[in-house]
Amino acid sequence: MPEASKSLQDKIKELSQTIYRAVTDLKLCVSCGTCVIYCPLKIRAFNNDGKGITIQTNVSCGGCSVCFHRCPEGAIRLLPFSRK
């Protein structure tokens, strides 16, 4: 099997050092609860205003994108963060 090009190797390295976090745009959230129901890690909950957010727990959001793809309003963004 031929070796991947240098640019592809660089992109793979860059992606392996990046994680994503689900963040809710509260202005777009309609409090439907879809993200809360479908989060496989159960780290989405309603805040005091009834909006679905990612909560702080001992489990971190890894950006699996389930909530992102399920949100009917497009209120969830996946923000990239560098692994340290």
TILO-972354 format. One record per residue: chain; residue in three letters; residue number from 1; x, y, z of N, C-alpha, C in turn. Coordinates in nm, 4 decimals. Example, Ala and Ser with C-alpha at 12.3 -4.5 7.8 and 13.67 -1.06 7.14 Angstrom:
REM residues 2
<r><ch>A</ch><aa>ALA</aa><i>1</i><n_u>1.3190</n_u><n_v>-0.5690</n_v><n_w>0.7800</n_w><ca_u>1.2300</ca_u><ca_v>-0.4500</ca_v><ca_w>0.7800</ca_w><c_u>1.3200</c_u><c_v>-0.3300</c_v><c_w>0.7800</c_w></r>
<r><ch>A</ch><aa>SER</aa><i>2</i><n_u>1.2850</n_u><n_v>-0.2250</n_v><n_w>0.7080</n_w><ca_u>1.3670</ca_u><ca_v>-0.1060</ca_v><ca_w>0.7140</ca_w><c_u>1.2900</c_u><c_v>0.0030</c_v><c_w>0.7870</c_w></r>
END
This chain:
REM residues 84
<r><ch>A</ch><aa>MET</aa><i>1</i><n_u>0.0850</n_u><n_v>-0.1181</n_v><n_w>0.0000</n_w><ca_u>0.0000</ca_u><ca_v>0.0000</ca_v><ca_w>0.0000</ca_w><c_u>0.0891</c_u><c_v>0.1239</c_v><c_w>0.0000</c_w></r>
<r><ch>A</ch><aa>PRO</aa><i>2</i><n_u>0.0624</n_u><n_v>0.2201</n_v><n_w>-0.0890</n_w><ca_u>0.1469</ca_u><ca_v>0.3394</ca_v><ca_w>-0.0955</ca_w><c_u>0.1288</c_u><c_v>0.4271</c_v><c_w>0.0273</c_w></r>
<r><ch>A</ch><aa>GLU</aa><i>3</i><n_u>0.2328</n_u><n_v>0.4998</n_v><n_w>0.0612</n_w><ca_u>0.2304</ca_u><ca_v>0.5896</ca_v><ca_w>0.1758</ca_w><c_u>0.1480</c_u><c_v>0.7138</c_v><c_w>0.1426</c_w></r>
<r><ch>A</ch><aa>ALA</aa><i>4</i><n_u>0.0783</n_u><n_v>0.7667</n_v><n_w>0.2430</n_w><ca_u>-0.0019</ca_u><ca_v>0.8872</ca_v><ca_w>0.2242</ca_w><c_u>0.0885</c_u><c_v>1.0063</c_v><c_w>0.1943</c_w></r>
<r><ch>A</ch><aa>SER</aa><i>5</i><n_u>0.0357</n_u><n_v>1.1002</n_v><n_w>0.1171</n_w><ca_u>0.1138</ca_u><ca_v>1.2197</ca_v><ca_w>0.0834</ca_w><c_u>0.1465</c_u><c_v>1.2986</c_v><c_w>0.2097</c_w></r>
<r><ch>A</ch><aa>LYS</aa><i>6</i><n_u>0.2451</n_u><n_v>1.3845</n_v><n_w>0.2007</n_w><ca_u>0.2870</ca_u><ca_v>1.4664</ca_v><ca_w>0.3145</ca_w><c_u>0.1716</c_u><c_v>1.5536</c_v><c_w>0.3633</c_w></r>
<r><ch>A</ch><aa>SER</aa><i>7</i><n_u>0.0970</n_u><n_v>1.6132</n_v><n_w>0.2706</n_w><ca_u>-0.0139</ca_u><ca_v>1.7002</ca_v><ca_w>0.3116</ca_w><c_u>-0.1239</c_u><c_v>1.6207</c_v><c_w>0.3823</c_w></r>
<r><ch>A</ch><aa>LEU</aa><i>8</i><n_u>-0.1505</n_u><n_v>1.4986</n_v><n_w>0.3381</n_w><ca_u>-0.2495</ca_u><ca_v>1.4146</ca_v><ca_w>0.4041</ca_w><c_u>-0.2000</c_u><c_v>1.3717</c_v><c_w>0.5421</c_w></r>
<r><ch>A</ch><aa>GLN</aa><i>9</i><n_u>-0.0728</n_u><n_v>1.3379</n_v><n_w>0.5531</n_w><ca_u>-0.0150</ca_u><ca_v>1.3028</ca_v><ca_w>0.6831</ca_w><c_u>-0.0252</c_u><c_v>1.4204</c_v><c_w>0.7806</c_w></r>
<r><ch>A</ch><aa>ASP</aa><i>10</i><n_u>0.0017</n_u><n_v>1.5419</n_v><n_w>0.7309</n_w><ca_u>-0.0083</ca_u><ca_v>1.6615</ca_v><ca_w>0.8148</ca_w><c_u>-0.1520</c_u><c_v>1.6848</c_v><c_w>0.8604</c_w></r>
<r><ch>A</ch><aa>LYS</aa><i>11</i><n_u>-0.2488</n_u><n_v>1.6636</n_v><n_w>0.7706</n_w><ca_u>-0.3893</ca_u><ca_v>1.6832</ca_v><ca_w>0.8052</ca_w><c_u>-0.4336</c_u><c_v>1.5795</c_v><c_w>0.9090</c_w></r>
<r><ch>A</ch><aa>ILE</aa><i>12</i><n_u>-0.3921</n_u><n_v>1.4566</n_v><n_w>0.8949</n_w><ca_u>-0.4248</ca_u><ca_v>1.3509</ca_v><ca_w>0.9911</ca_w><c_u>-0.3676</c_u><c_v>1.3864</c_v><c_w>1.1280</c_w></r>
<r><ch>A</ch><aa>LYS</aa><i>13</i><n_u>-0.2449</n_u><n_v>1.4352</n_v><n_w>1.1311</n_w><ca_u>-0.1828</ca_u><ca_v>1.4751</ca_v><ca_w>1.2575</ca_w><c_u>-0.2598</c_u><c_v>1.5905</c_v><c_w>1.3210</c_w></r>
<r><ch>A</ch><aa>GLU</aa><i>14</i><n_u>-0.2976</n_u><n_v>1.6900</n_v><n_w>1.2396</n_w><ca_u>-0.3739</ca_u><ca_v>1.8049</ca_v><ca_w>1.2894</ca_w><c_u>-0.5080</c_u><c_v>1.7599</c_v><c_w>1.3481</c_w></r>
<r><ch>A</ch><aa>LEU</aa><i>15</i><n_u>-0.5788</n_u><n_v>1.6732</n_v><n_w>1.2776</n_w><ca_u>-0.7088</ca_u><ca_v>1.6265</ca_v><ca_w>1.3247</ca_w><c_u>-0.6977</c_u><c_v>1.5420</c_v><c_w>1.4513</c_w></r>
<r><ch>A</ch><aa>SER</aa><i>16</i><n_u>-0.5901</n_u><n_v>1.4677</n_v><n_w>1.4642</n_w><ca_u>-0.5733</ca_u><ca_v>1.3847</ca_v><ca_w>1.5838</ca_w><c_u>-0.5429</c_u><c_v>1.4691</c_v><c_w>1.7076</c_w></r>
<r><ch>A</ch><aa>GLN</aa><i>17</i><n_u>-0.5060</n_u><n_v>1.5942</n_v><n_w>1.6868</n_w><ca_u>-0.4761</ca_u><ca_v>1.6840</ca_v><ca_w>1.7984</ca_w><c_u>-0.5911</c_u><c_v>1.7799</c_v><c_w>1.8263</c_w></r>
<r><ch>A</ch><aa>THR</aa><i>18</i><n_u>-0.7053</n_u><n_v>1.7577</n_v><n_w>1.7616</n_w><ca_u>-0.8200</ca_u><ca_v>1.8448</ca_v><ca_w>1.7776</ca_w><c_u>-0.9370</c_u><c_v>1.7667</c_v><c_w>1.8359</c_w></r>
<r><ch>A</ch><aa>ILE</aa><i>19</i><n_u>-1.0055</n_u><n_v>1.8273</n_v><n_w>1.9314</n_w><ca_u>-1.1297</ca_u><ca_v>1.7718</ca_v><ca_w>1.9829</ca_w><c_u>-1.2379</c_u><c_v>1.8775</c_v><c_w>1.9641</c_w></r>
<r><ch>A</ch><aa>TYR</aa><i>20</i><n_u>-1.3604</n_u><n_v>1.8350</n_v><n_w>1.9660</n_w><ca_u>-1.4712</ca_u><ca_v>1.9273</ca_v><ca_w>1.9462</ca_w><c_u>-1.5622</c_u><c_v>1.9248</c_v><c_w>2.0678</c_w></r>
<r><ch>A</ch><aa>ARG</aa><i>21</i><n_u>-1.6260</n_u><n_v>2.0367</n_v><n_w>2.0933</n_w><ca_u>-1.7221</ca_u><ca_v>2.0487</ca_v><ca_w>2.2029</ca_w><c_u>-1.8519</c_u><c_v>2.1046</c_v><c_w>2.1466</c_w></r>
<r><ch>A</ch><aa>ALA</aa><i>22</i><n_u>-1.9629</n_u><n_v>2.0494</n_v><n_w>2.1906</n_w><ca_u>-2.0943</ca_u><ca_v>2.0979</ca_v><ca_w>2.1489</ca_w><c_u>-2.1312</c_u><c_v>2.2204</c_v><c_w>2.2317</c_w></r>
<r><ch>A</ch><aa>VAL</aa><i>23</i><n_u>-2.1657</n_u><n_v>2.3276</n_v><n_w>2.1625</n_w><ca_u>-2.2041</ca_u><ca_v>2.4526</ca_v><ca_w>2.2272</ca_w><c_u>-2.3368</c_u><c_v>2.4974</c_v><c_w>2.1669</c_w></r>
<r><ch>A</ch><aa>THR</aa><i>24</i><n_u>-2.4292</n_u><n_v>2.5379</n_v><n_w>2.2529</n_w><ca_u>-2.5628</ca_u><ca_v>2.5791</ca_v><ca_w>2.2087</ca_w><c_u>-2.5692</c_u><c_v>2.7293</c_v><c_w>2.1856</c_w></r>
<r><ch>A</ch><aa>ASP</aa><i>25</i><n_u>-2.6239</n_u><n_v>2.7664</n_v><n_w>2.0703</n_w><ca_u>-2.6568</ca_u><ca_v>2.9064</ca_v><ca_w>2.0447</ca_w><c_u>-2.7926</c_u><c_v>2.9286</c_v><c_w>2.1105</c_w></r>
<r><ch>A</ch><aa>LEU</aa><i>26</i><n_u>-2.7933</n_u><n_v>2.9907</n_v><n_w>2.2275</n_w><ca_u>-2.9142</ca_u><ca_v>3.0040</ca_v><ca_w>2.3074</ca_w><c_u>-3.0241</c_u><c_v>3.0835</c_v><c_w>2.2371</c_w></r>
<r><ch>A</ch><aa>LYS</aa><i>27</i><n_u>-2.9874</n_u><n_v>3.1700</n_v><n_w>2.1443</n_w><ca_u>-3.0876</ca_u><ca_v>3.2471</ca_v><ca_w>2.0704</ca_w><c_u>-3.1661</c_u><c_v>3.1581</c_v><c_w>1.9739</c_w></r>
<r><ch>A</ch><aa>LEU</aa><i>28</i><n_u>-3.1036</n_u><n_v>3.0505</n_v><n_w>1.9262</n_w><ca_u>-3.1700</ca_u><ca_v>2.9607</ca_v><ca_w>1.8316</ca_w><c_u>-3.2413</c_u><c_v>2.8443</c_v><c_w>1.8996</c_w></r>
<r><ch>A</ch><aa>CYS</aa><i>29</i><n_u>-3.2028</n_u><n_v>2.8129</n_v><n_w>2.0212</n_w><ca_u>-3.2605</ca_u><ca_v>2.6988</ca_v><ca_w>2.0933</ca_w><c_u>-3.4075</c_u><c_v>2.7261</c_v><c_w>2.1256</c_w></r>
<r><ch>A</ch><aa>VAL</aa><i>30</i><n_u>-3.4942</n_u><n_v>2.6272</n_v><n_w>2.0931</n_w><ca_u>-3.6378</ca_u><ca_v>2.6397</ca_v><ca_w>2.1205</ca_w><c_u>-3.6818</c_u><c_v>2.5474</c_v><c_w>2.2337</c_w></r>
<r><ch>A</ch><aa>SER</aa><i>31</i><n_u>-3.5854</n_u><n_v>2.4942</n_v><n_w>2.3078</n_w><ca_u>-3.6127</ca_u><ca_v>2.4110</ca_v><ca_w>2.4257</ca_w><c_u>-3.6893</c_u><c_v>2.2831</c_v><c_w>2.3926</c_w></r>
<r><ch>A</ch><aa>CYS</aa><i>32</i><n_u>-3.6624</n_u><n_v>2.2243</n_v><n_w>2.2767</n_w><ca_u>-3.7342</ca_u><ca_v>2.1025</ca_v><ca_w>2.2381</ca_w><c_u>-3.6840</c_u><c_v>1.9783</c_v><c_w>2.3125</c_w></r>
<r><ch>A</ch><aa>GLY</aa><i>33</i><n_u>-3.5598</n_u><n_v>1.9821</n_v><n_w>2.3596</n_w><ca_u>-3.5042</ca_u><ca_v>1.8700</ca_v><ca_w>2.4345</ca_w><c_u>-3.4418</c_u><c_v>1.7601</c_v><c_w>2.3511</c_w></r>
<r><ch>A</ch><aa>THR</aa><i>34</i><n_u>-3.4379</n_u><n_v>1.7760</n_v><n_w>2.2210</n_w><ca_u>-3.3809</ca_u><ca_v>1.6727</ca_v><ca_w>2.1346</ca_w><c_u>-3.2366</c_u><c_v>1.6425</c_v><c_w>2.1725</c_w></r>
<r><ch>A</ch><aa>CYS</aa><i>35</i><n_u>-3.1568</n_u><n_v>1.7444</n_v><n_w>2.1960</n_w><ca_u>-3.0157</ca_u><ca_v>1.7230</ca_v><ca_w>2.2301</ca_w><c_u>-3.0016</c_u><c_v>1.6536</c_v><c_w>2.3649</c_w></r>
<r><ch>A</ch><aa>VAL</aa><i>36</i><n_u>-3.0898</n_u><n_v>1.6846</n_v><n_w>2.4580</n_w><ca_u>-3.0867</ca_u><ca_v>1.6228</ca_v><ca_w>2.5908</ca_w><c_u>-3.1204</c_u><c_v>1.4738</c_v><c_w>2.5792</c_w></r>
<r><ch>A</ch><aa>ILE</aa><i>37</i><n_u>-3.2198</n_u><n_v>1.4423</n_v><n_w>2.4994</n_w><ca_u>-3.2642</ca_u><ca_v>1.3036</ca_v><ca_w>2.4823</ca_w><c_u>-3.1582</c_u><c_v>1.2181</c_v><c_w>2.4144</c_w></r>
<r><ch>A</ch><aa>TYR</aa><i>38</i><n_u>-3.0960</n_u><n_v>1.2702</n_v><n_w>2.3084</n_w><ca_u>-3.0078</ca_u><ca_v>1.1888</ca_v><ca_w>2.2251</ca_w><c_u>-2.8599</c_u><c_v>1.1913</c_v><c_w>2.2618</c_w></r>
<r><ch>A</ch><aa>CYS</aa><i>39</i><n_u>-2.8180</n_u><n_v>1.2743</n_v><n_w>2.3558</n_w><ca_u>-2.6765</ca_u><ca_v>1.2787</ca_v><ca_w>2.3926</ca_w><c_u>-2.6351</c_u><c_v>1.1418</c_v><c_w>2.4480</c_w></r>
<r><ch>A</ch><aa>PRO</aa><i>40</i><n_u>-2.5416</n_u><n_v>1.0739</n_v><n_w>2.3819</n_w><ca_u>-2.5029</ca_u><ca_v>0.9407</ca_v><ca_w>2.4281</ca_w><c_u>-2.4287</c_u><c_v>0.9422</c_v><c_w>2.5622</c_w></r>
<r><ch>A</ch><aa>LEU</aa><i>41</i><n_u>-2.3702</n_u><n_v>1.0553</n_v><n_w>2.5978</n_w><ca_u>-2.2981</ca_u><ca_v>1.0653</ca_v><ca_w>2.7250</ca_w><c_u>-2.3859</c_u><c_v>1.1198</c_v><c_w>2.8378</c_w></r>
<r><ch>A</ch><aa>LYS</aa><i>42</i><n_u>-2.5070</n_u><n_v>1.1597</n_v><n_w>2.8028</n_w><ca_u>-2.6009</ca_u><ca_v>1.2173</ca_v><ca_w>2.9013</ca_w><c_u>-2.5418</c_u><c_v>1.3393</c_v><c_w>2.9720</c_w></r>
<r><ch>A</ch><aa>ILE</aa><i>43</i><n_u>-2.4739</n_u><n_v>1.4246</n_v><n_w>2.8938</n_w><ca_u>-2.4152</ca_u><ca_v>1.5464</ca_v><ca_w>2.9507</ca_w><c_u>-2.4819</c_u><c_v>1.6723</c_v><c_w>2.8946</c_w></r>
<r><ch>A</ch><aa>ARG</aa><i>44</i><n_u>-2.6015</n_u><n_v>1.6557</n_v><n_w>2.8393</n_w><ca_u>-2.6816</ca_u><ca_v>1.7701</ca_v><ca_w>2.7959</ca_w><c_u>-2.7991</c_u><c_v>1.7789</c_v><c_w>2.8915</c_w></r>
<r><ch>A</ch><aa>ALA</aa><i>45</i><n_u>-2.8339</n_u><n_v>1.9004</n_v><n_w>2.9311</n_w><ca_u>-2.9444</ca_u><ca_v>1.9229</ca_v><ca_w>3.0241</ca_w><c_u>-3.0029</c_u><c_v>2.0607</c_v><c_w>2.9962</c_w></r>
<r><ch>A</ch><aa>PHE</aa><i>46</i><n_u>-3.1167</n_u><n_v>2.0885</n_v><n_w>3.0581</n_w><ca_u>-3.1776</ca_u><ca_v>2.2203</ca_v><ca_w>3.0450</ca_w><c_u>-3.1184</c_u><c_v>2.3155</c_v><c_w>3.1484</c_w></r>
<r><ch>A</ch><aa>ASN</aa><i>47</i><n_u>-3.0865</n_u><n_v>2.4368</n_v><n_w>3.1043</n_w><ca_u>-3.0392</ca_u><ca_v>2.5380</ca_v><ca_w>3.1996</ca_w><c_u>-3.1603</c_u><c_v>2.6029</c_v><c_w>3.2671</c_w></r>
<r><ch>A</ch><aa>ASN</aa><i>48</i><n_u>-3.1389</n_u><n_v>2.7056</n_v><n_w>3.3466</n_w><ca_u>-3.2471</ca_u><ca_v>2.7722</ca_v><ca_w>3.4195</ca_w><c_u>-3.3491</c_u><c_v>2.8389</c_v><c_w>3.3277</c_w></r>
<r><ch>A</ch><aa>ASP</aa><i>49</i><n_u>-3.3096</n_u><n_v>2.8660</n_v><n_w>3.2045</n_w><ca_u>-3.4009</ca_u><ca_v>2.9266</ca_v><ca_w>3.1070</ca_w><c_u>-3.4675</c_u><c_v>2.8224</c_v><c_w>3.0176</c_w></r>
<r><ch>A</ch><aa>GLY</aa><i>50</i><n_u>-3.4442</n_u><n_v>2.6937</n_v><n_w>3.0465</n_w><ca_u>-3.5053</ca_u><ca_v>2.5867</ca_v><ca_w>2.9680</ca_w><c_u>-3.4356</c_u><c_v>2.5567</c_v><c_w>2.8366</c_w></r>
<r><ch>A</ch><aa>LYS</aa><i>51</i><n_u>-3.3133</n_u><n_v>2.6047</n_v><n_w>2.8207</n_w><ca_u>-3.2362</ca_u><ca_v>2.5811</ca_v><ca_w>2.6983</ca_w><c_u>-3.1442</c_u><c_v>2.4616</c_v><c_w>2.7173</c_w></r>
<r><ch>A</ch><aa>GLY</aa><i>52</i><n_u>-3.1277</n_u><n_v>2.3796</n_v><n_w>2.6123</n_w><ca_u>-3.0414</ca_u><ca_v>2.2625</ca_v><ca_w>2.6192</ca_w><c_u>-2.8953</c_u><c_v>2.3018</c_v><c_w>2.6096</c_w></r>
<r><ch>A</ch><aa>ILE</aa><i>53</i><n_u>-2.8169</n_u><n_v>2.2659</n_v><n_w>2.7105</n_w><ca_u>-2.6742</ca_u><ca_v>2.3005</ca_v><ca_w>2.7128</ca_w><c_u>-2.5916</c_u><c_v>2.1779</c_v><c_w>2.7509</c_w></r>
<r><ch>A</ch><aa>THR</aa><i>54</i><n_u>-2.4629</n_u><n_v>2.1836</n_v><n_w>2.7233</n_w><ca_u>-2.3695</ca_u><ca_v>2.0819</ca_v><ca_w>2.7690</ca_w><c_u>-2.3290</c_u><c_v>2.1182</c_v><c_w>2.9104</c_w></r>
<r><ch>A</ch><aa>ILE</aa><i>55</i><n_u>-2.3433</n_u><n_v>2.0245</n_v><n_w>3.0034</n_w><ca_u>-2.3133</ca_u><ca_v>2.0529</ca_v><ca_w>3.1437</ca_w><c_u>-2.1725</c_u><c_v>2.0070</c_v><c_w>3.1787</c_w></r>
<r><ch>A</ch><aa>GLN</aa><i>56</i><n_u>-2.1193</n_u><n_v>2.0631</n_v><n_w>3.2847</n_w><ca_u>-1.9880</ca_u><ca_v>2.0242</ca_v><ca_w>3.3349</ca_w><c_u>-2.0037</c_u><c_v>1.8986</c_v><c_w>3.4199</c_w></r>
<r><ch>A</ch><aa>THR</aa><i>57</i><n_u>-1.9332</n_u><n_v>1.7949</n_v><n_w>3.3837</n_w><ca_u>-1.9323</ca_u><ca_v>1.6710</ca_v><ca_w>3.4613</ca_w><c_u>-1.7909</c_u><c_v>1.6153</c_v><c_w>3.4565</c_w></r>
<r><ch>A</ch><aa>ASN</aa><i>58</i><n_u>-1.7719</n_u><n_v>1.4976</n_v><n_w>3.5127</n_w><ca_u>-1.6413</ca_u><ca_v>1.4330</ca_v><ca_w>3.5024</ca_w><c_u>-1.6220</c_u><c_v>1.3705</c_v><c_w>3.3646</c_w></r>
<r><ch>A</ch><aa>VAL</aa><i>59</i><n_u>-1.7261</n_u><n_v>1.3740</n_v><n_w>3.2818</n_w><ca_u>-1.7183</ca_u><ca_v>1.3267</ca_v><ca_w>3.1437</ca_w><c_u>-1.7195</c_u><c_v>1.4487</c_v><c_w>3.0531</c_w></r>
<r><ch>A</ch><aa>SER</aa><i>60</i><n_u>-1.6270</n_u><n_v>1.4551</n_v><n_w>2.9603</n_w><ca_u>-1.6197</ca_u><ca_v>1.5699</ca_v><ca_w>2.8703</ca_w><c_u>-1.6858</c_u><c_v>1.5398</c_v><c_w>2.7367</c_w></r>
<r><ch>A</ch><aa>CYS</aa><i>61</i><n_u>-1.7467</n_u><n_v>1.6419</n_v><n_w>2.6813</n_w><ca_u>-1.8017</ca_u><ca_v>1.6317</ca_v><ca_w>2.5456</ca_w><c_u>-1.6845</c_u><c_v>1.6139</c_v><c_w>2.4496</c_w></r>
<r><ch>A</ch><aa>GLY</aa><i>62</i><n_u>-1.6912</n_u><n_v>1.5114</n_v><n_w>2.3694</n_w><ca_u>-1.5863</ca_u><ca_v>1.4870</ca_v><ca_w>2.2715</ca_w><c_u>-1.6270</c_u><c_v>1.5284</c_v><c_w>2.1317</c_w></r>
<r><ch>A</ch><aa>GLY</aa><i>63</i><n_u>-1.7453</n_u><n_v>1.5878</n_v><n_w>2.1193</n_w><ca_u>-1.7895</ca_u><ca_v>1.6339</ca_v><ca_w>1.9883</ca_w><c_u>-1.8338</c_u><c_v>1.5220</c_v><c_w>1.8970</c_w></r>
<r><ch>A</ch><aa>CYS</aa><i>64</i><n_u>-1.9058</n_u><n_v>1.4238</n_v><n_w>1.9505</n_w><ca_u>-1.9494</ca_u><ca_v>1.3104</ca_v><ca_w>1.8680</ca_w><c_u>-2.0446</c_u><c_v>1.3531</c_v><c_w>1.7574</c_w></r>
<r><ch>A</ch><aa>SER</aa><i>65</i><n_u>-2.1098</n_u><n_v>1.4666</n_v><n_w>1.7722</n_w><ca_u>-2.1971</ca_u><ca_v>1.5323</ca_v><ca_w>1.6748</ca_w><c_u>-2.3409</c_u><c_v>1.4802</c_v><c_w>1.6716</c_w></r>
<r><ch>A</ch><aa>VAL</aa><i>66</i><n_u>-2.3787</n_u><n_v>1.3926</n_v><n_w>1.7641</n_w><ca_u>-2.5162</ca_u><ca_v>1.3436</ca_v><ca_w>1.7658</ca_w><c_u>-2.6128</c_u><c_v>1.4596</c_v><c_w>1.7874</c_w></r>
<r><ch>A</ch><aa>CYS</aa><i>67</i><n_u>-2.5893</n_u><n_v>1.5406</n_v><n_w>1.8898</n_w><ca_u>-2.6789</ca_u><ca_v>1.6540</ca_v><ca_w>1.9181</ca_w><c_u>-2.6776</c_u><c_v>1.7541</c_v><c_w>1.8025</c_w></r>
<r><ch>A</ch><aa>PHE</aa><i>68</i><n_u>-2.5618</n_u><n_v>1.7769</n_v><n_w>1.7451</n_w><ca_u>-2.5452</ca_u><ca_v>1.8691</ca_v><ca_w>1.6334</ca_w><c_u>-2.6342</c_u><c_v>1.8276</c_v><c_w>1.5157</c_w></r>
<r><ch>A</ch><aa>HIS</aa><i>69</i><n_u>-2.6310</n_u><n_v>1.6994</n_v><n_w>1.4822</n_w><ca_u>-2.7089</ca_u><ca_v>1.6499</ca_v><ca_w>1.3684</ca_w><c_u>-2.8574</c_u><c_v>1.6362</c_v><c_w>1.3992</c_w></r>
<r><ch>A</ch><aa>ARG</aa><i>70</i><n_u>-2.8922</n_u><n_v>1.6134</n_v><n_w>1.5242</n_w><ca_u>-3.0323</ca_u><ca_v>1.5945</ca_v><ca_w>1.5626</ca_w><c_u>-3.1074</c_u><c_v>1.7246</c_v><c_w>1.5863</c_w></r>
<r><ch>A</ch><aa>CYS</aa><i>71</i><n_u>-3.0386</n_u><n_v>1.8317</n_v><n_w>1.6195</n_w><ca_u>-3.1043</ca_u><ca_v>1.9578</ca_v><ca_w>1.6546</ca_w><c_u>-3.1859</c_u><c_v>2.0105</c_v><c_w>1.5354</c_w></r>
<r><ch>A</ch><aa>PRO</aa><i>72</i><n_u>-3.3193</n_u><n_v>2.0189</n_v><n_w>1.5500</n_w><ca_u>-3.4017</ca_u><ca_v>2.0630</ca_v><ca_w>1.4373</ca_w><c_u>-3.3867</c_u><c_v>2.2117</c_v><c_w>1.4049</c_w></r>
<r><ch>A</ch><aa>GLU</aa><i>73</i><n_u>-3.3322</n_u><n_v>2.2890</n_v><n_w>1.4968</n_w><ca_u>-3.3177</ca_u><ca_v>2.4327</ca_v><ca_w>1.4760</ca_w><c_u>-3.1760</c_u><c_v>2.4739</c_v><c_w>1.4370</c_w></r>
<r><ch>A</ch><aa>GLY</aa><i>74</i><n_u>-3.0837</n_u><n_v>2.3791</n_v><n_w>1.4342</n_w><ca_u>-2.9444</ca_u><ca_v>2.4131</ca_v><ca_w>1.4025</ca_w><c_u>-2.8814</c_u><c_v>2.5008</c_v><c_w>1.5085</c_w></r>
<r><ch>A</ch><aa>ALA</aa><i>75</i><n_u>-2.9228</n_u><n_v>2.4799</n_v><n_w>1.6346</n_w><ca_u>-2.8765</ca_u><ca_v>2.5653</ca_v><ca_w>1.7442</ca_w><c_u>-2.7449</c_u><c_v>2.5185</c_v><c_w>1.8063</c_w></r>
<r><ch>A</ch><aa>ILE</aa><i>76</i><n_u>-2.6924</n_u><n_v>2.4065</n_v><n_w>1.7613</n_w><ca_u>-2.5704</ca_u><ca_v>2.3532</ca_v><ca_w>1.8221</ca_w><c_u>-2.4552</c_u><c_v>2.3626</c_v><c_w>1.7237</c_w></r>
<r><ch>A</ch><aa>ARG</aa><i>77</i><n_u>-2.3449</n_u><n_v>2.4118</n_v><n_w>1.7742</n_w><ca_u>-2.2210</ca_u><ca_v>2.4219</ca_v><ca_w>1.6959</ca_w><c_u>-2.1166</c_u><c_v>2.3312</c_v><c_w>1.7596</c_w></r>
<r><ch>A</ch><aa>LEU</aa><i>78</i><n_u>-2.0275</n_u><n_v>2.2789</n_v><n_w>1.6775</n_w><ca_u>-1.9141</ca_u><ca_v>2.2015</ca_v><ca_w>1.7279</ca_w><c_u>-1.7916</c_u><c_v>2.2892</c_v><c_w>1.7166</c_w></r>
<r><ch>A</ch><aa>LEU</aa><i>79</i><n_u>-1.7385</n_u><n_v>2.3290</n_v><n_w>1.8303</n_w><ca_u>-1.6221</ca_u><ca_v>2.4169</ca_v><ca_w>1.8325</ca_w><c_u>-1.4952</c_u><c_v>2.3351</c_v><c_w>1.8502</c_w></r>
<r><ch>A</ch><aa>PRO</aa><i>80</i><n_u>-1.3951</n_u><n_v>2.3592</n_v><n_w>1.7659</n_w><ca_u>-1.2698</ca_u><ca_v>2.2843</ca_v><ca_w>1.7774</ca_w><c_u>-1.1798</c_u><c_v>2.3384</c_v><c_w>1.8881</c_w></r>
<r><ch>A</ch><aa>PHE</aa><i>81</i><n_u>-1.1160</n_u><n_v>2.2476</n_v><n_w>1.9591</n_w><ca_u>-1.0175</ca_u><ca_v>2.2808</ca_v><ca_w>2.0608</ca_w><c_u>-0.8948</c_u><c_v>2.1939</c_v><c_w>2.0390</c_w></r>
<r><ch>A</ch><aa>SER</aa><i>82</i><n_u>-0.7783</n_u><n_v>2.2480</n_v><n_w>2.0647</n_w><ca_u>-0.6558</ca_u><ca_v>2.1703</ca_v><ca_w>2.0504</ca_w><c_u>-0.6346</c_u><c_v>2.0858</c_v><c_w>2.1752</c_w></r>
<r><ch>A</ch><aa>ARG</aa><i>83</i><n_u>-0.5905</n_u><n_v>1.9612</n_v><n_w>2.1532</n_w><ca_u>-0.5530</ca_u><ca_v>1.8765</ca_v><ca_w>2.2670</ca_w><c_u>-0.4212</c_u><c_v>1.9271</c_v><c_w>2.3201</c_w></r>
<r><ch>A</ch><aa>LYS</aa><i>84</i><n_u>-0.4087</n_u><n_v>1.9263</n_v><n_w>2.4483</n_w><ca_u>-0.2824</ca_u><ca_v>1.9723</ca_v><ca_w>2.5079</ca_w><c_u>-0.2073</c_u><c_v>1.8559</c_v><c_w>2.5639</c_w></r>
END
